[in-house]
Amino acid sequence: MTVTAADVPPGIDQAVHEAGIASSLATLASYVDGGMTQVGDVAGLGQGCLPDQA
């Protein structure tokens, strides 16, 4: 997979941005694989729940 970041605001550290993208993709993979029903505090945005897939 190739991820391209476009229009990233100035001041966003590349390493931090890459870590955030990797974390988001790992969270998505876990959800898609059915191993996750709760999303934690991601990037300080608060806590939310995803519907159970059972």
C-alpha positions as CSV (number, residue, x, y, z in Angstrom):
1,M,0.0,0.0,0.0
2,T,1.2,3.5,-0.7
3,V,-0.1,6.5,1.3
4,T,0.4,10.0,-0.1
5,A,-0.2,13.0,2.2
6,A,-1.2,16.1,0.3
7,D,-1.8,19.6,1.6
8,V,-0.3,18.9,5.0
9,P,-0.3,22.1,7.0
10,P,3.1,23.7,7.6
11,G,4.6,22.8,11.0
12,I,3.4,19.2,11.0
13,D,6.4,17.0,11.8
14,Q,6.8,14.3,9.1
15,A,7.7,11.6,11.7
16,V,4.7,12.5,13.9
17,H,2.4,12.6,10.8
18,E,3.7,9.2,9.6
19,A,3.2,7.7,13.1
20,G,-0.4,9.1,13.2
21,I,-1.2,7.6,9.8
22,A,0.3,4.2,10.8
23,S,-1.8,4.3,14.0
24,S,-5.0,5.1,12.1
25,L,-4.3,2.3,9.6
26,A,-3.7,-0.2,12.5
27,T,-6.9,0.9,14.1
28,L,-8.8,0.4,10.9
29,A,-7.2,-3.0,10.3
30,S,-8.2,-4.1,13.8
31,Y,-11.8,-3.0,13.3
32,V,-12.1,-4.6,9.8
33,D,-10.6,-7.8,11.2
34,G,-13.4,-7.9,13.8
35,G,-11.1,-7.6,16.8
36,M,-12.3,-4.2,18.0
37,T,-15.5,-2.6,19.3
38,Q,-14.0,0.3,21.2
39,V,-11.9,3.2,19.9
40,G,-9.8,4.9,22.5
41,D,-8.7,8.5,22.7
42,V,-7.2,9.0,19.3
43,A,-5.1,12.1,18.8
44,G,-6.8,13.7,21.8
45,L,-10.2,13.8,20.0
46,G,-12.1,12.0,22.8
47,Q,-13.4,8.6,23.2
48,G,-16.1,6.9,21.0
49,C,-17.7,3.5,20.5
50,L,-18.1,1.5,17.4
51,P,-21.1,-0.8,17.0
52,D,-20.4,-4.5,17.8
53,Q,-20.0,-6.6,14.8
54,A,-21.2,-9.9,16.5
